[in-house]
Amino acid sequence: MDRNGSTVASTSLSPGCAIGLIGIDGVGKTTLAGELERRLTERGTQALLLSRRQYLKTRPRDFVGDTMAALYEGSLRTLYGFADLAEGGTLGDHFPPPAGPVMSAGFERILDAAAITGNDPHALIASILCEIAGHLAFREAVVAPAVRAGNVVIEDTHGIKMVVKLYLLAASLAGSREQLNDSLEAVLKAGITALRPDPATAVPVLVQVDPEIAYQRRVAQHGRVGGMEHYGPVGRANGRDSYVELQSRSQKIFDEIATQWGCLRVDLPPHDREGGLRTAVDRILAAMDELGEGQYQ
């Protein structure tokens, strides 16, 4: 299966595996995934760089594609739809109707530019559940078949990342409400359990860097940070401090998840980034070879 979800015949007799990268925004996951794909291709391994978001943009018009699109739309609508706006009303008042172009650049600009002053933590719980369901569907309908076909699938962003960020956004609104906090903890735990990779066929990788460095990289790349990379969706400031706080807290939870899942940990340091990238790929390839008992070589 290629990155658009179409079936690809693997020329390798080796068993497939899934490599999922976990880490904060701006850590370098996309760059690492691209280099990993290049190295695997060089040595004759069928490597597929898959992304749920890209799949949704080019999805086939069938039950699976429509279901995953509905779950993605549900996640966006519950995350942003109940957010209060500075001029009054909620952001959902400006949403396109159901089945509207929620993946469009115009809709993303509406979200990024919205002057959000608050949000509903219960709606964010619904968004988390949609994310868990969406990533489960993507794993079972797209990633797993490609792995069974003998391909090495690289996901540059594992589904747990958005679950963690949504949890932190909701937790920032929950305050001391005990029942709400208990619900959030239960949903996070369910996501970690449900999205845990199969140790027999997967190499989960935690990519690490100082959040301050990640911020600098993000701004250098795009001139700003993205709409879901800070506390802006819940009505807080969306500058550097907001970004670093959210990413630092995310990284702490990722570290706990990495321990539970037995993730390989790699660093992409600010100095000698090319050397760090090369070392990270070498370690991932070694872990993949160990998983396949050397059959990928």
C-alpha positions as a Markdown table, in Angstrom:
| # | Residue | x | y | z |
|---|---|---|---|---|
| 1 | Met | 0.0 | 0.0 | 0.0 |
| 2 | Asp | 1.4 | 3.4 | -1.0 |
| 3 | Arg | 1.2 | 6.6 | 1.0 |
| 4 | Asn | -2.2 | 7.3 | -0.6 |
| 5 | Gly | -3.6 | 4.1 | 0.6 |
| 6 | Ser | -3.3 | 2.1 | -2.6 |
| 7 | Thr | -2.0 | -1.5 | -2.6 |
| 8 | Val | 1.6 | -2.0 | -3.4 |
| 9 | Ala | 3.2 | -5.3 | -4.0 |
| 10 | Ser | 6.3 | -5.8 | -1.9 |
| 11 | Thr | 9.4 | -7.3 | -3.5 |
| 12 | Ser | 10.8 | -8.3 | -0.2 |
| 13 | Leu | 10.4 | -11.7 | 1.4 |
| 14 | Ser | 11.0 | -10.3 | 4.8 |
| 15 | Pro | 8.2 | -9.8 | 7.4 |
| 16 | Gly | 6.9 | -6.3 | 7.6 |
| 17 | Cys | 7.0 | -3.9 | 10.5 |
| 18 | Ala | 5.6 | -0.5 | 11.6 |
| 19 | Ile | 7.9 | 2.3 | 12.8 |
| 20 | Gly | 6.0 | 5.0 | 14.6 |
| 21 | Leu | 7.7 | 8.2 | 15.6 |
| 22 | Ile | 6.6 | 9.9 | 18.8 |
| 23 | Gly | 7.8 | 13.3 | 19.9 |
| 24 | Ile | 6.9 | 17.0 | 20.4 |
| 25 | Asp | 6.2 | 19.4 | 17.6 |
| 26 | Gly | 9.4 | 20.6 | 15.9 |
| 27 | Val | 11.5 | 17.8 | 17.2 |
| 28 | Gly | 12.4 | 16.6 | 13.7 |
| 29 | Lys | 10.1 | 13.6 | 13.2 |
| 30 | Thr | 9.3 | 14.4 | 9.6 |
| 31 | Thr | 13.0 | 14.9 | 8.7 |
| 32 | Leu | 13.9 | 11.6 | 10.5 |
| 33 | Ala | 11.1 | 9.7 | 8.7 |
| 34 | Gly | 12.3 | 11.0 | 5.3 |
| 35 | Glu | 15.9 | 10.0 | 6.0 |
| 36 | Leu | 14.8 | 6.6 | 7.3 |
| 37 | Glu | 12.7 | 6.0 | 4.1 |
| 38 | Arg | 15.7 | 6.9 | 2.0 |
| 39 | Arg | 18.1 | 4.6 | 3.8 |
| 40 | Leu | 15.6 | 1.7 | 3.7 |
| 41 | Thr | 15.1 | 2.2 | 0.0 |
| 42 | Glu | 18.8 | 2.3 | -0.6 |
| 43 | Arg | 19.2 | -1.2 | 0.8 |
| 44 | Gly | 16.3 | -2.6 | -1.2 |
| 45 | Thr | 13.6 | -2.7 | 1.5 |
| 46 | Gln | 10.1 | -1.7 | 0.5 |
| 47 | Ala | 9.5 | 1.4 | 2.7 |
| 48 | Leu | 6.2 | 3.3 | 2.9 |
| 49 | Leu | 5.9 | 6.7 | 4.5 |
| 50 | Leu | 2.2 | 6.8 | 5.7 |
| 51 | Ser | 0.3 | 9.6 | 7.3 |
| 52 | Arg | -3.3 | 9.6 | 8.5 |
| 53 | Arg | -3.7 | 13.2 | 7.6 |
| 54 | Gln | -2.3 | 12.6 | 4.1 |
| 55 | Tyr | -4.5 | 9.6 | 3.7 |
| 56 | Leu | -7.6 | 11.7 | 4.6 |
| 57 | Lys | -6.7 | 14.2 | 1.9 |
| 58 | Thr | -6.4 | 11.6 | -0.8 |
| 59 | Arg | -8.7 | 8.9 | 0.6 |
| 60 | Pro | -10.6 | 6.4 | -1.5 |
| 61 | Arg | -14.4 | 7.0 | -1.6 |
| 62 | Asp | -15.3 | 3.9 | 0.3 |
| 63 | Phe | -16.6 | 2.9 | 3.8 |
| 64 | Val | -13.1 | 3.0 | 5.4 |
| 65 | Gly | -12.2 | 6.4 | 3.9 |
| 66 | Asp | -15.6 | 7.9 | 4.8 |
| 67 | Thr | -15.5 | 6.5 | 8.3 |
| 68 | Met | -12.0 | 7.9 | 9.0 |
| 69 | Ala | -13.0 | 11.2 | 7.6 |
| 70 | Ala | -16.0 | 11.4 | 9.8 |
| 71 | Leu | -13.9 | 10.6 | 12.9 |
| 72 | Tyr | -11.4 | 13.3 | 11.9 |
| 73 | Glu | -14.2 | 15.8 | 11.4 |
| 74 | Gly | -15.7 | 14.8 | 14.7 |
| 75 | Ser | -12.4 | 15.5 | 16.4 |
| 76 | Leu | -12.1 | 18.9 | 14.9 |
| 77 | Arg | -15.8 | 19.9 | 15.6 |
| 78 | Thr | -15.7 | 18.9 | 19.2 |
| 79 | Leu | -12.3 | 20.4 | 19.8 |
| 80 | Tyr | -13.0 | 23.8 | 18.3 |
| 81 | Gly | -16.8 | 23.9 | 17.8 |
| 82 | Phe | -17.6 | 24.9 | 21.4 |
| 83 | Ala | -14.8 | 27.3 | 21.8 |
| 84 | Asp | -15.9 | 30.8 | 22.9 |
| 85 | Leu | -14.9 | 33.7 | 20.7 |
| 86 | Ala | -13.9 | 37.3 | 21.8 |
| 87 | Glu | -16.7 | 38.8 | 19.6 |
| 88 | Gly | -19.3 | 36.5 | 21.2 |
| 89 | Gly | -20.7 | 33.1 | 20.2 |
| 90 | Thr | -18.7 | 30.0 | 19.5 |
| 91 | Leu | -16.3 | 29.0 | 16.8 |
| 92 | Gly | -18.7 | 26.3 | 15.7 |
| 93 | Asp | -21.0 | 29.0 | 14.4 |
| 94 | His | -18.5 | 29.6 | 11.6 |
| 95 | Phe | -18.0 | 25.9 | 10.7 |
| 96 | Pro | -19.0 | 24.5 | 7.3 |
| 97 | Pro | -22.0 | 22.1 | 7.5 |
| 98 | Pro | -21.4 | 18.4 | 8.1 |
| 99 | Ala | -19.4 | 16.8 | 5.2 |
| 100 | Gly | -18.0 | 20.3 | 4.5 |
| 101 | Pro | -14.4 | 21.0 | 3.6 |
| 102 | Val | -12.8 | 20.6 | 7.0 |
| 103 | Met | -9.5 | 19.6 | 5.5 |
| 104 | Ser | -9.3 | 22.7 | 3.4 |
| 105 | Ala | -6.7 | 25.4 | 3.8 |
| 106 | Gly | -9.5 | 28.0 | 4.2 |
| 107 | Phe | -11.0 | 26.2 | 7.1 |
| 108 | Glu | -7.6 | 25.8 | 8.8 |
| 109 | Arg | -7.1 | 29.6 | 8.4 |
| 110 | Ile | -10.4 | 30.1 | 10.3 |
| 111 | Leu | -9.2 | 27.9 | 13.1 |
| 112 | Asp | -5.7 | 29.5 | 13.3 |
| 113 | Ala | -7.1 | 33.1 | 13.2 |
| 114 | Ala | -9.9 | 32.6 | 15.7 |
| 115 | Ala | -9.7 | 34.8 | 18.8 |
| 116 | Ile | -10.6 | 32.0 | 21.2 |
| 117 | Thr | -11.3 | 33.0 | 24.8 |
| 118 | Gly | -12.3 | 29.7 | 26.3 |
| 119 | Asn | -13.3 | 26.1 | 25.6 |
| 120 | Asp | -15.4 | 23.2 | 27.0 |
| 121 | Pro | -13.3 | 20.5 | 28.6 |
| 122 | His | -16.1 | 17.9 | 28.1 |
| 123 | Ala | -16.0 | 18.7 | 24.3 |
| 124 | Leu | -12.3 | 18.1 | 24.4 |
| 125 | Ile | -12.9 | 14.6 | 25.9 |
| 126 | Ala | -15.1 | 13.9 | 23.0 |
| 127 | Ser | -12.3 | 15.0 | 20.7 |
| 128 | Ile | -9.9 | 12.7 | 22.4 |
| 129 | Leu | -12.2 | 9.7 | 21.9 |
| 130 | Cys | -12.6 | 10.6 | 18.2 |
| 131 | Glu | -8.8 | 10.7 | 17.8 |
| 132 | Ile | -8.4 | 7.3 | 19.5 |
| 133 | Ala | -11.1 | 5.8 | 17.2 |
| 134 | Gly | -9.6 | 7.5 | 14.1 |
| 135 | His | -6.1 | 6.3 | 14.7 |
| 136 | Leu | -7.3 | 2.7 | 15.5 |
| 137 | Ala | -9.2 | 2.7 | 12.2 |
| 138 | Phe | -6.1 | 4.0 | 10.3 |
| 139 | Arg | -3.9 | 1.4 | 11.9 |
| 140 | Glu | -6.2 | -1.5 | 11.2 |
| 141 | Ala | -7.4 | -0.5 | 7.7 |
| 142 | Val | -4.2 | 1.1 | 6.3 |
| 143 | Val | -1.1 | 0.3 | 8.3 |
| 144 | Ala | -1.7 | -3.3 | 9.3 |
| 145 | Pro | -2.4 | -4.6 | 5.8 |
| 146 | Ala | 0.7 | -2.9 | 4.5 |
| 147 | Val | 2.8 | -4.6 | 7.2 |
| 148 | Arg | 1.2 | -8.0 | 6.5 |
| 149 | Ala | 2.2 | -7.5 | 2.9 |
| 150 | Gly | 5.9 | -7.3 | 4.0 |
| 151 | Asn | 6.4 | -3.6 | 3.9 |
| 152 | Val | 8.2 | -1.4 | 6.4 |
| 153 | Val | 5.7 | 1.3 | 7.3 |
| 154 | Ile | 7.0 | 4.6 | 8.7 |
| 155 | Glu | 4.5 | 6.9 | 10.5 |
| 156 | Asp | 6.2 | 10.3 | 11.1 |
| 157 | Thr | 3.6 | 11.0 | 13.8 |
| 158 | His | 2.2 | 8.2 | 15.9 |
| 159 | Gly | -1.5 | 8.7 | 16.9 |
| 160 | Ile | -0.8 | 9.0 | 20.6 |
| 161 | Lys | 0.7 | 12.5 | 20.1 |
| 162 | Met | -2.6 | 14.2 | 19.5 |
| 163 | Val | -4.3 | 12.3 | 22.3 |
| 164 | Val | -1.7 | 13.6 | 24.7 |
| 165 | Lys | -2.0 | 17.2 | 23.5 |
| 166 | Leu | -5.8 | 17.1 | 23.7 |
| 167 | Tyr | -5.5 | 15.7 | 27.2 |
| 168 | Leu | -3.3 | 18.5 | 28.3 |
| 169 | Leu | -5.5 | 21.1 | 26.8 |
| 170 | Ala | -8.5 | 19.7 | 28.6 |
| 171 | Ala | -6.6 | 19.3 | 31.8 |
| 172 | Ser | -5.7 | 23.0 | 31.7 |
| 173 | Leu | -9.5 | 23.8 | 31.8 |
| 174 | Ala | -10.5 | 21.2 | 34.4 |
| 175 | Gly | -8.9 | 22.9 | 37.3 |
| 176 | Ser | -9.8 | 21.2 | 40.6 |
| 177 | Arg | -12.9 | 19.5 | 39.3 |
| 178 | Glu | -12.2 | 16.0 | 40.6 |
| 179 | Gln | -14.8 | 14.1 | 38.5 |
| 180 | Leu | -13.6 | 15.8 | 35.3 |
| 181 | Asn | -10.0 | 15.1 | 36.1 |
| 182 | Asp | -10.8 | 11.4 | 36.8 |
| 183 | Ser | -12.5 | 11.2 | 33.4 |
| 184 | Leu | -9.5 | 12.8 | 31.7 |
| 185 | Glu | -7.1 | 10.3 | 33.3 |
| 186 | Ala | -9.3 | 7.4 | 32.3 |
| 187 | Val | -9.5 | 8.5 | 28.7 |
| 188 | Leu | -5.7 | 9.1 | 28.5 |
| 189 | Lys | -5.1 | 5.7 | 30.0 |
| 190 | Ala | -7.5 | 4.1 | 27.5 |
| 191 | Gly | -5.7 | 5.8 | 24.6 |
| 192 | Ile | -2.3 | 4.7 | 25.7 |
| 193 | Thr | -3.6 | 1.1 | 26.1 |
| 194 | Ala | -5.6 | 1.0 | 22.8 |
| 195 | Leu | -2.9 | 2.6 | 20.6 |
| 196 | Arg | 0.0 | 0.6 | 22.0 |
| 197 | Pro | 2.0 | -0.9 | 19.1 |
| 198 | Asp | 2.2 | -4.6 | 18.7 |
| 199 | Pro | 5.7 | -5.5 | 20.0 |
| 200 | Ala | 5.9 | -8.4 | 17.5 |
| 201 | Thr | 5.6 | -6.2 | 14.4 |
| 202 | Ala | 6.4 | -2.6 | 15.5 |
| 203 | Val | 9.3 | -0.4 | 16.5 |
| 204 | Pro | 8.0 | 2.6 | 18.4 |
| 205 | Val | 10.5 | 5.4 | 18.6 |
| 206 | Leu | 10.6 | 8.4 | 21.0 |
| 207 | Val | 12.4 | 11.3 | 19.4 |
| 208 | Gln | 13.8 | 13.8 | 22.0 |
| 209 | Val | 15.0 | 17.4 | 22.0 |
| 210 | Asp | 14.8 | 20.4 | 24.3 |
| 211 | Pro | 11.5 | 22.1 | 23.7 |
| 212 | Glu | 13.3 | 25.5 | 23.4 |
| 213 | Ile | 15.3 | 24.0 | 20.5 |
| 214 | Ala | 12.1 | 22.7 | 19.0 |
| 215 | Tyr | 10.5 | 26.1 | 19.2 |
| 216 | Gln | 13.5 | 27.7 | 17.4 |
| 217 | Arg | 13.3 | 25.1 | 14.7 |
| 218 | Arg | 9.6 | 25.6 | 14.2 |
| 219 | Val | 9.9 | 29.3 | 13.8 |
| 220 | Ala | 12.8 | 28.9 | 11.5 |
| 221 | Gln | 10.8 | 26.5 | 9.3 |
| 222 | His | 7.4 | 28.2 | 9.2 |
| 223 | Gly | 7.9 | 31.7 | 10.7 |
| 224 | Arg | 5.5 | 30.8 | 13.5 |
| 225 | Val | 4.1 | 27.8 | 15.5 |
| 226 | Gly | 0.9 | 26.0 | 14.4 |
| 227 | Gly | -2.6 | 26.3 | 15.8 |
| 228 | Met | -2.4 | 23.1 | 17.8 |
| 229 | Glu | 1.1 | 23.6 | 19.1 |
| 230 | His | 0.3 | 25.8 | 22.1 |
| 231 | Tyr | -2.7 | 26.5 | 24.5 |
| 232 | Gly | -4.5 | 28.8 | 22.0 |
| 233 | Pro | -7.4 | 26.4 | 21.4 |
| 234 | Val | -8.4 | 26.8 | 25.0 |
| 235 | Gly | -8.2 | 30.5 | 25.1 |
| 236 | Arg | -4.7 | 31.1 | 26.4 |
| 237 | Ala | -1.8 | 33.0 | 24.9 |
| 238 | Asn | -0.3 | 31.4 | 21.9 |
| 239 | Gly | 3.3 | 32.7 | 22.0 |
| 240 | Arg | 6.6 | 31.1 | 22.8 |
| 241 | Asp | 5.9 | 30.5 | 26.5 |
| 242 | Ser | 2.6 | 28.8 | 25.7 |
| 243 | Tyr | 4.3 | 26.6 | 23.1 |
| 244 | Val | 7.2 | 25.6 | 25.4 |
| 245 | Glu | 4.8 | 24.8 | 28.3 |
| 246 | Leu | 2.6 | 22.5 | 26.2 |
| 247 | Gln | 5.5 | 20.8 | 24.5 |
| 248 | Ser | 7.4 | 20.3 | 27.8 |
| 249 | Arg | 4.4 | 18.7 | 29.4 |
| 250 | Ser | 3.8 | 16.6 | 26.4 |
| 251 | Gln | 7.4 | 15.4 | 26.4 |
| 252 | Lys | 7.0 | 14.3 | 30.0 |
| 253 | Ile | 4.0 | 12.2 | 29.2 |
| 254 | Phe | 5.7 | 10.8 | 26.1 |
| 255 | Asp | 8.6 | 9.8 | 28.3 |
| 256 | Glu | 6.2 | 7.8 | 30.5 |
| 257 | Ile | 4.6 | 6.2 | 27.5 |
| 258 | Ala | 8.0 | 5.3 | 26.1 |
| 259 | Thr | 8.8 | 3.4 | 29.3 |
| 260 | Gln | 5.4 | 1.5 | 29.1 |
| 261 | Trp | 5.7 | 0.7 | 25.4 |
| 262 | Gly | 9.5 | -0.1 | 25.4 |
| 263 | Cys | 10.2 | 2.6 | 22.9 |
| 264 | Leu | 13.6 | 3.1 | 21.3 |
| 265 | Arg | 14.8 | 6.5 | 22.4 |
| 266 | Val | 16.8 | 8.7 | 20.0 |
| 267 | Asp | 18.1 | 12.3 | 20.2 |
| 268 | Leu | 18.3 | 15.0 | 17.5 |
| 269 | Pro | 20.6 | 17.4 | 19.1 |
| 270 | Pro | 20.9 | 21.1 | 18.0 |
| 271 | His | 24.6 | 20.7 | 17.3 |
| 272 | Asp | 25.8 | 18.2 | 14.6 |
| 273 | Arg | 22.3 | 17.6 | 13.5 |
| 274 | Glu | 23.4 | 15.6 | 10.5 |
| 275 | Gly | 25.4 | 13.3 | 12.7 |
| 276 | Gly | 22.5 | 13.0 | 15.1 |
| 277 | Leu | 20.2 | 12.2 | 12.3 |
| 278 | Arg | 22.5 | 9.5 | 10.9 |
| 279 | Thr | 23.0 | 8.0 | 14.4 |
| 280 | Ala | 19.2 | 7.9 | 15.0 |
| 281 | Val | 18.6 | 6.2 | 11.7 |
| 282 | Asp | 21.3 | 3.6 | 12.4 |
| 283 | Arg | 19.7 | 2.8 | 15.7 |
| 284 | Ile | 16.3 | 2.5 | 14.3 |
| 285 | Leu | 17.5 | 0.2 | 11.5 |
| 286 | Ala | 19.3 | -1.9 | 14.1 |
| 287 | Ala | 16.2 | -2.3 | 16.2 |
| 288 | Met | 14.2 | -3.2 | 13.1 |
| 289 | Asp | 16.7 | -5.8 | 12.1 |
| 290 | Glu | 16.6 | -7.3 | 15.6 |
| 291 | Leu | 12.8 | -7.4 | 15.4 |
| 292 | Gly | 13.0 | -9.3 | 12.1 |
| 293 | Glu | 16.0 | -11.4 | 13.2 |
| 294 | Gly | 18.1 | -9.9 | 10.6 |
| 295 | Gln | 15.8 | -10.7 | 7.7 |
| 296 | Tyr | 15.7 | -7.1 | 6.5 |
| 297 | Gln | 19.4 | -7.1 | 5.6 |
